[in-house]
Amino acid sequence: MAHVSRKLSNAFEGALAGGGDPATSPLYIFGPFLKLIVVAGVAQVTFGASVWLVVFTIAMVSAMYRLVMLWITDGSGGSGLSEEEFGSWAVKLNAGITFIEYTLTFLVSMAALVTFIADRFPVLNDLFLGLRIRVFVAIVLSLLTGWLVNRGPKVAATAFGPATAAVLLLLWIMVFATIWQYGFRLPTIDWRAFAPPYIGFTFGGFARILAVMTGIEVFANLVAAYDGSPQEKSQKAFGSLLIIMGTTAVTMLIVGPIIFELADPTNTEVSVFTQTMDLLLPAPLPFIGTLVGVAVLLSASAASAQGLQNLFVGLRFRHYVPKFMGKRNQFGVADKPVWLEVILVIICFLFFGTHEETYLAIYAAGVFILLSMTGWAASKRLLRQLRQAFSIGQTAVLLGTIIASILTTGATVIIFQERFFEGAWTYLLFLPLLYVVFSYFRTHLGEPTAVEDRLGKLISARPALASAHIGLGFTKAYPPQHILVPLDGSPLAETAVPVATQIAKQFNTPLTLVSVAEDSAQSVQKAYLDGVATQWQNGSHGIQMAVQTGPVAKTIEQTAVAQNADLIIMSTRGHSGMRRLLLGSVAGQLVQQVTLPVLLLPPDLETAKPTQFRKILITLDGSLYAERVLPYTLPIAQKFGSELLLLTVPQPNAEETLGLKMQQYLDSVAKFCNNEGVLAKVCLTGDDPAKTAIQLSQEANIDLIMLATHGRGSWQRMLLGSVADEIVRQANCPVFLVPIREQRMPDEGK
């Protein structure tokens, strides 16, 4: 499960955030695997073949997910790809399997946790009131976990990353200890493993140990949680996958044979991994390893419950479940799904016990249904691309993806065949039931709006992201790092300097004064800038100066790039004999050209608002593009203690239900801002975006208006030259514009 409360900056952070589930799998997969082949007396023949089959499958599926990460960057991962390729039935099937998988994740993690505790305290295996004591321990821990998770998203976050780091460290210690004591020995393949007497056990062991891949899907869901461009995000997500799955594969190949050699799988008192730790590591490392296992498995249980919260919130947005099931409590999370999960878990513990192997095969079955759907969806897309433009490389990629699909589908068939009467049959009962339930409520509640559907898709697909309000179209916060102020010698242009120095002081960042002049006037302009800098030097971290020649707008843009500036502050309609800084000329050209934000100040000195920015108006239209203003808004609001007013102008003649959905959208964004420590209120009013923004700014004494340009949504258009241009021309307070240059993605603006 993944747990992210801020943007991830590198692959290792992502590995810690999302790798808990697959990283813990070596702690418990070897027990069921070895019991099958050792008890049957075929271990010497089949062990190596089963392990290498799994490693090959990991490699092929990881390569397949590299494609998913490149194609689907909004955080919906393999489920999003399946939905795009297969349609609505895939949505309901994915949702049903995901619900079952979260419950099984909780079951397996909690059962493995109790096993680890019982390894050190065998008394937990004794009977009390007709049940083993470990059952009561599991029930108490399950109730406690549910209660903690329902108190807010930060509960699991504090432990999950460190616990995952600790289990990774434990696995690598085991690897190096094995090499140190026994040398570098990889499993050997005995080809008799594929002969009729053994092949059933080879693939049976393969299916059991494949549980090592549980949780691999989360790295595709995490793509949107990284910072950077879509390409950079996908690269970082794939790097996180390689860190976790690489560690898991190395552990299987190097430590696996030693577990087979040292541990006794028939010992019901102590798990094979704990037996191996005790024999391989010096004291007190084995006991510390047990504590690490307990911590990360407890965090994994909490993360699965939190993922279920997001799943139901997302399904509620998309009208697949009744509203009360996705309703958030006072801590901002949906608590009812978690209590439903805990009740189901307790029932399973009471009737089927607390040994992880009881649930492991059923758990793996659901995982591989999802992996199979993702694999065939990827194959379908690749085949379509290949028909459009044939290439040898693309053909090879398609072949590899088909192999991954066949492997995952084959594993699914093996699991169902082998464990059908041991619990796999439940999928044939619960999946159709859940499918019918989702279909009923979708029909009864009606189709969601485009914005609601987008939010629901992203929320439900991102398993355990800390914010319960996902879908915002930005990557991270952007506080100003270097401010550029164009000056032309006029008093009006100079009104930008006190505003710039105040912001620079708040953020402890330098600013540069730039003037564009003819060669003959450069010395005069430099003396002028020196005077301005001297006047305001005490109010800023540092003031630099630059006098340039050339076309004004283009030269200012080039200077900003050269100075690594990330914010331009300038007045509008300032002028001099050399150049004019008029909206529609220099300021307008600049906003059209640059890719960094521009803060424009009004020309009327008497009515210009003070620069405390106590109240900030944000215009939103429901699109990812309009939301791109928020990374710039939050740092300013946090520094100045600002109150945000989020404005959306409803579509003319819109139905009442659409207005309700728009209100829910605004509430979601406001809640996100509140979670970031910024007070935000919402306003859904008006019929003309620009006029409404201007009127509201006057009535509410707004100190700053912020909006993204070139963003568009299903309700309004926020285009420079219309809305933005009109707001800048008529507002009597500063206007902060965030230009968006890249092309819209297909799902943006819906």
N, C-alpha and C positions, 0 to 999 in steps of 0.2 A: 504494500500500500504506500502511497505517497503522501507526504505531509509538507506543505510549503506555506509559509506565512509571508514570504517576500520573494522577489525575483531571484532566480538562481544565476550566478555569474559564471560558473564553470562546471565541467562534467563531474568533478568529485563531489561538489555540493549536491548535484542531482542524484548521484549514487547514494549518498547518505539519506536524501529525502525520499527516494523511491525504492531503494534496494533492500529494505528490511525483509520483505516476504521471500524473494528468491535467495537472499543471503543466508537466511535461517534454514533453508531446506536441507543442507547437508547435515544438520543436527539431528534430523529424524528420518530421512529417506532410506538410510542403509538398513535399518532394522527390518522393515517389511520385505525389502529386497533380499536380504541374506536369509531370512527365515524361509522364503520360498525355495531358494536354490540349495541351501545347506541341508534342510530337512529332506529334500528330495534326492540328495546325494549327487547333484549334477554341478555343483559350484565350480569345481576345477575346470570343467569344460565351458560353461556358459558365462562365467563372471566377466571375463574380459570383453567378450562379444557384446554383452548387454551394455557395459559401460561405454564402449566406443560408439555404439549405435546412438546412445544418448548424446555424447559429445558432438557427433556428426549432426544430429537433429538440432542441437543448440546453435551450431554454426549456421545451418541453413535457415532456421527461423530468425536468427538475429539478422542475417542478410536481408531476409524478407522485410523485417521491421525497419531496416534502413530506408526502404522504399516508402513505407507508410509514413515515416517521419519527414520525408521530403515532400510528400503529397499533402499530408494533413497536418497543418501547423497551428490549428486553432485549439488544440487540446482534446479533440474528440477521438483521436487515435484510430485504432482498428475498428472500433464500433462506428465511427464516423465514415470510414471507408466502406464498410459493409452496408451502411445505410445509403450511401451515394450509389453503390453498385446494384444493390438488391431491393431497395425500396422500403416501404413501411413495415413489411413483415419482419425484416431484419431488426428494426428498432425494437419491436415488442419481444422478439426472441432474445436479442442482446440484453434487454432490460430484465427479462425473466431469469436468464442464466446468471446475470450479474447479481441479482438479488440472492439467488441460491449460493453463488460463489462467496459473497460477503459473509453469509451465515456460516458456510463451511470453513472459510478462513478463520473466523472466530473460533469455531469448533476445533480445528486442527491446531491452531496456535495455542489455545488454552489447554488442550489435551497434552500437547508436547511440553508446555510449561509445567503442568502438573507432573508429567513423567520426569522432567529434570529435577523437580523438587523431591519426588519420591526416590530418585536415584541416591540422594543423600540422606533421606529420612524414610527408610523402608516401612516404618510403622504406618505410613499413609496407605499401604496396600492391605492393611488389616480390615476386617469387617466391623461395622458399627450400624446397628439397626437394619441389618440385612444388606447394607451397601458398603463398598469400600470407602474408607475415610477420604481418599483422594477425590471422590465424587463430591463430597461436601465442600472440600477446598475449592474445587473447580466452580461450584455454584456460587460460593461467596465471592470469589474473584471475578466471576462474570457479572454479578450484580454490582460490585464496586466499579468495574470498568464501565458499565453502562451509565451509572450515576455520574462518574467523572466526565465521560465524553459528552453527556447532555448538559454539562455546565460550561461548555464553550470549546472552540476549536484549538485553543492553545495548550490544552491539557496534554495531548499526545505529542505535540511539537517539541516540548521541552525535553522529552526523553528519547524521541524516535531517532533523530540524527546521531546523538552520542551513542545510543545503543547499537545502531547499525555500524558505526565506526568501530565499536568494540568487537562486534562479531566478525567483521572483516579482519581485524587485527588477530583475533583468535584463530581464524582459519589459516592465515598466513603463518602464524606461529606453528600451527600443526604441520603445515607444509614443510617449513624449514627444519622442524624437529625430525620429521620423517626422513628427509634427505640426509640430515646429519647422522642419524642413527642407523639407517638402513640403505642409504644410497639412493640414487635416482633410478627408480624402477617403475616403469609404466606397465599397465595391464597388457597381457599378450592375448591375441585372438586365436582361439582354437577353432578351426573351421568346421570341426565336428558339431559345433554349436548350432549349425544350420541344417544338420542332418535330421531326419524324421524323429529319432528318439529324444532329441534335445531342443528342437526348434521352438516347441511350445513354451519350454521354460526360458529360453533365450528372450523371446518376445514378451513373455509374462514378466520377467525381471526388468526388461526394457520399459514396460508400461508402468511398473511400480516406481522405478527410479526417475521416470520422467516428471514426477512431481517436483523435481528440481527446477522446472521451468515455470512454476506458478509465480505469478507476479510480473512476468516479463512484459505484459501488455502495458503496465503502468508507465514505462519509459516513453511509449508513444503518446500517452495522455499528458506527460510532463512537458512536451515540446513547448507549449505556450508559456510555461512557467519560467523559461530562461530569458535572459536579456539578449539583445542583439537583433539582427535581421532574421527573417525566416530561415535562410540558409545556415546562419550561425546557430540558431536555436536547434535545428535538426542535427547539426554536427555535435553540439554539446550533449543533446539527449542520447545520441548514439554512443558517444563516449562514456556516458553514465552506464548505459547498457553493457558496454564492453568491460567496464570495471567490475560490475557485479557478476555478470555471467562468465567472464574470464576467471574470476576468483573461484566461482562455483565449479567450473570445468576443471581447473587446476587441482582443486581439492579432491574431486572425484578421481582424477587420473593418478595423483600421487599419494593422497592419504587413503583413498578407497581400498587399494590392495592391502594396506596395513590394517585397516579396520577388519577386512576379511580374514587376515592372518591372525590377529591378536584377540578379536572379540568373539564371544560366544553368543550367537543369536538366540539360543534356546534358554538363556538366562532371563527369566521373567522379572527379576528384581531390579536389574540395572540395564539401561539402554546401551546399545553397542557403541555409540559415540562417547558416552561417559566412560565405559570400560576402556576405550582406546586412549582417551585423555589421561586416565589414571595411570596407564602403563607407559605412555609416551612422554608425558610432561612431568617435570619436577614439581613437588609441592612448593607453594600453594596454588600453582597455576591451574590445576584441574578444578579446584573449588571456585577460583575466580571465573573460570570458563563457565561453570554452572550458573553463577550469578549473571554473567553476560547473557547466557542463553535465556534465562528467566526474564531479564529486562527487555530484550529485543522481542521476545515472543509476547510479552504483555503489551508492548507498544504496538505490535502487529495486530493484536486483538482490538486495541483501541482504535487503530487506524481503519480497520475494516468496519467498525461501527460508525466511524465518522464518514467513511465513504458511503455507507448506506444512507446517512443523513442527506448528503449531497445528491445521491441517486433519487431519493424521493422528492426532494425540492425540485430537481430538474424534471422529474416525471409529472409533478403537479403543474409546473409551468407549461408542459406540453400536453396537458389534459389526459394523461394516462392513469392518474390516480385521483381520488377525491381530495379536495382542498385540505381537509383536516389532517391527512397523512403527511402533507408537506408543510404544515404550519409550524412556524418557528416559535420557540418558547422565549422566555425573558432573556436567555443568554444568546439568542440569535441562531439557534440550531433546531432542527426538526427532531424532537425527542421520541415521538411515538414509534417510528421505524426501529429505533434502537431497542426500545423495550420489547417490541415484537421479536426482534432478533434474539435478545437475551432469553425470552420465554422459550423460543424454539430450541435454543442451545441447552437450556436447563432440562427440557423434556428429553432431548437426545442423551444427555449425560445420565439421566435417571434410568432410561430404558436400554441404552446401548453401551454405557460405560465411558471411560475417559482415556482410552488408548488411541493415540493418533492414527494408528494403522487402520482402525475401524472406519475412519472417515477419509483417509488419504486417497484411496482409489476413486471414490465418488467425487472428491474435490478435483482430482486431476481430470476426470471425465468432463466436467463443465469447462475447465480451462481449455481443454483441447477442442471442444466444440467451438469456442470463441476463436481459438487460433486457426482452426480449419476454415471458419467463415472468413477470417481476415485473409488467409492465404489464397482462397479461391476468388475473393474480391480483388486482391492484388493481381492475380493471374488474369482475371477478366479485363482489368484496366490495361495491363501490359499488352494483352492480345489486341485490344482495340487500338492502342498506340502503334503496335507493330503493323497493323493493317494500313494505318495512315502513312507510315514512313518506315520501311523495312531497313534493318541494320543487323549486322552479325552480333554486335555487342548487346543490343536489345533482345535478340533471340536467346543469347546465353543467359541473360537476366531472367527472361521468362522461363527458361528451362529450370533454372535454380529455384524459382518461386514455385513452380509446379511440383518439384521434388519436395520442397518444404510442405506444400499443401498435402501431398500424398502421405508424407511421414506423420503429420499431425492428424490427418483423417484416419490413417491406419492405427495410430495409437488410440484414437477414440473408439474405433471398432474393437480393438483388443480389450480395452478396459471394460467396455459394455459387455462383451462376450464373457470375460473372465469374472467380472464382479456383478453381473446382472442381478443375481439373487441375493447379493450381499449389500444391496443399497442402490446400485446404479438404476434399477427400475424406477426409483423415485422421480427421475427426470421425466419419464414417460407419463407420470401423474401430474407433477407440479408444473412443468413447462406448458402443457396445453391449458391447465387451469389458469396460470398467470396470463397466458396469451389472451384467453377469453376475457379475463378481468380488465386487462389493459384496453382491449378492443371495445368493451362495453362502455367504459368511462370516456374513451375518446369520442365515441358516437354520441353519448349522452351529454357531454360537456361541449362538444363542437370543436372545430379546428381552432388552434391557437393563432394569434397574430404572428407575423414574421419575426418581430423583435422577441416576443415571448418564446417562440419556438427556438430561436437562436440562443437565448439565455438558458432555456431548459436543456438544450442539447449539450452546451458546454458545461453547465453545472453538473449534470448527471454523469457525464463522461469523465470528469476529472475526479478520481476516486477520493482523495482526502486532502484537497487543498484547503488551507486554513481559512481562507475567506469563503463565507457562504454565499458570496455574491460575485460570481465569476462571469466573464463575458465582456469585460471592459476592454476597449480597443487600445491598450497601451502596454508597454513592456516594463518600464520602471520609472522612478521619480527622476526629474531633471531639474535640480536646483541650478541657478546660474553660476557658471564658473569663471566667465570673463565677459564683461559688458563693453559694448562699443557705442559711443555717442557721436553721431555726425553733427558738426557745427559749421555754420557759414558766416559767423560774425554778427548775426542779428540777435537782439535781445530775446526774441521769441524762441529762437533755436536754443538759447541758453537755458530756457526753462526746463529742458530735459536733464540738465546737469544735477540739480539738487535731488531730483527723483532717482537718477542713476547712482549718485553717491550714497543715498540712503539705502537703496537695495544692496549696493556693494558692501556697505558697512554691515548690514544684517547678515549677509552670507560670507563676509570676510573674503571678498574676491576682488581682483583688480579690475580697473576699467580703463579704456583707451578713448581719448578724444581724437577724432579724425576730422580733417578739413580737406576739401578738394579745391585746389586753386591753380591758376596759371603759374608757369615758372616764375614770372616776374613778381608775383604776389606771395610767393612761398615764405619769404623771410617775415613779411608782415603777418601772415597767418600763424607762423610758428610763435611769434611774439605774443599774438593774441591767445593762442592756446596755452602758452606759459602762464599768462595772467589768469586765465580761467582755472588752470590746474592749481596755481598758488592759492587762489581764493577758496577752493574746495578741498584741498589736500587733506586737511584734518578730518574730513568727514568720510574718508574712504581708505581702504586697505592700501591702495597705491594707484596713482594716475599716470598713465603713459600717454604719449602724444604721437600723432602721425600726420604729416602733411603730404598729400598725394596729388598727382595730376591725372587727367583723363575724364571720360564720361562719368558723371557724378554717381549714378546708381550702380553702375558696373564697378567703379573704383571702390565704393563703399563695400560692396559685396566681396571684392578681392581682398580688401584690407581685413575684413572680418575673418576670412579663411586664413590669411597669413598670420593673424594674431590669435587664432584658435578661439575667437569669440563665439559665444553661444546665445547671446541676447543683444539685440540692437534696440536702443531707446532713443527716440527722436520726436520732435514736435512736428506737427503738420502745419503747412502754410507759412512756415518761416521763409524768409527770402533775403536776398542781398543783391548787390549789383552784379555779382559774378554768377550766382546760381540761384535757383528757386527750389525750395523744398515744399512743394505743393502736392497734396493728395491728387493723384491723377497724373503727376509728373514723377518727381524723384521718389517720394514715399510710395506711391502706387507702383512704380517700376520696381522698386526695391522689394516690396512684398511679393510681387509676381516672380522675382528672380531667386531670392534667397531660400534656403531650406531651414534656416534657423528662425526662431520667433522674433517678432518685432512688437515693441511696446510703443504705441502712438499716443502722444499727449494732445489734448484739445488746444486750439489756437487762442481761445478767449481766456486771458490771464485772470480776469476777475471772477469767472465762474468755474475755473479749474478746481477740481477737488483736491484736498490734501492727500499726501502719499502714504497714509497709514494703512490703507487697504483693509479697513475693518470689515467692509462688506464687499463681496465679490460676486458678480453675476456670471453664471456659466450658461451658455446656450447649447442645448443638446437636441438632437433630432432622432435619436434611436439608432444611429449608425456607429460602427467602429471608428469611422473617421472623426466624427464629432467628438467622440470620447477621447481622442488623442490630445485634447487640451488638458486633460486631468493630470498627467505626469508633471506638467508645469504649474498647475494650480496648487496641488497639495503642498509642495515645499514652501511656496509663498504664503499660503494660508497658515501653515504651521509656524513660520517665522513671525508673522505679523498678528497671529491670533485671530485670523479672519473668520467670518461666518460666510458660508457659501449659500447662494440662492440658485438652485438648479431650475432652469426654465426650458420647457418644451411647449411649443405652440401646436395645439391639436389640428389635425387635418380638417378643413372645412366640410361641414355636413357629415362628419364621422358618426358612426353608430355609437351608442352608449357603451357597448361592450369594448369597442376599440379604445375609448377614453379611459375605461377602467384598466385596460392592459398597459396603456401609456403611463398611467399613474403608478402601476406596479413596477414598471421599468424605472421610473424616476426614483421610487422608493428604494429600489435595489441599489442604484448608484449612490443615493444618499446614505444608505446603510454602510456601503463600502467606505465612503468618506468618513463616516462616524467611527468606523473601526480603525481608521488611520489617525484618529485623534482630532479630526476637523469637524466642527458642527456644520451640518448641511440641512437646508430646508428645500422643499420642492414647490414648484409653481407650474400648474398646467392651465394656461389661459391664453386668450387672444386669438386673432385670426391672421395676423401678419407678423412674421418673425422679427423683422427689423423694427417696425413701429412698436411692437409689444415690448421688445428689449429696451428701447429708448424710454418709453413711458414708464416702465417698471423701474428703470435705473433712477429716474427722477423722483418717483414716488417713494422708493425705498432708500433714497440717499446712498446709492451704490457708489463705491470708490473706484471700482475697476470692473470692466467687462472683459471676459475672456472667451474666445471661440476659435475653433479650427476652421481654416478656409479650405475649400474644395471638398469638404465632407458632405455627404448626402445620405439621406435615409428615406424610408418609405413615407414619412410624413412631410418633411420639408427639404428644401435645398439650402445649404449654407455655402454659397459660392461668392468668391471675391468678385466684385463688380455688381453685386446685387445686395444681398443681406449684409455681408461684412462691410462693403463699401458704404452703404447707407448708415450703418451704425457708426462707423468712424466719422462720417461727415456731420452727423447730427448729435452725437453723444457729447455731454459736457463733462465727461470723466475719461480717464485714460482707457484705451482699448488694447488688449493684448491679443495679437493674432499669431496662430500657429499654422504656418503653411504646410500643406500635405502635398508632396510631389509625386510619389509613386502611384502606379496604377492600382485601382481597386481590385481586391481579390473577389472571386465569384460570390462568396457568402457575405461580403461586406456590403452594407447599405440595405440589407434586407430588413 
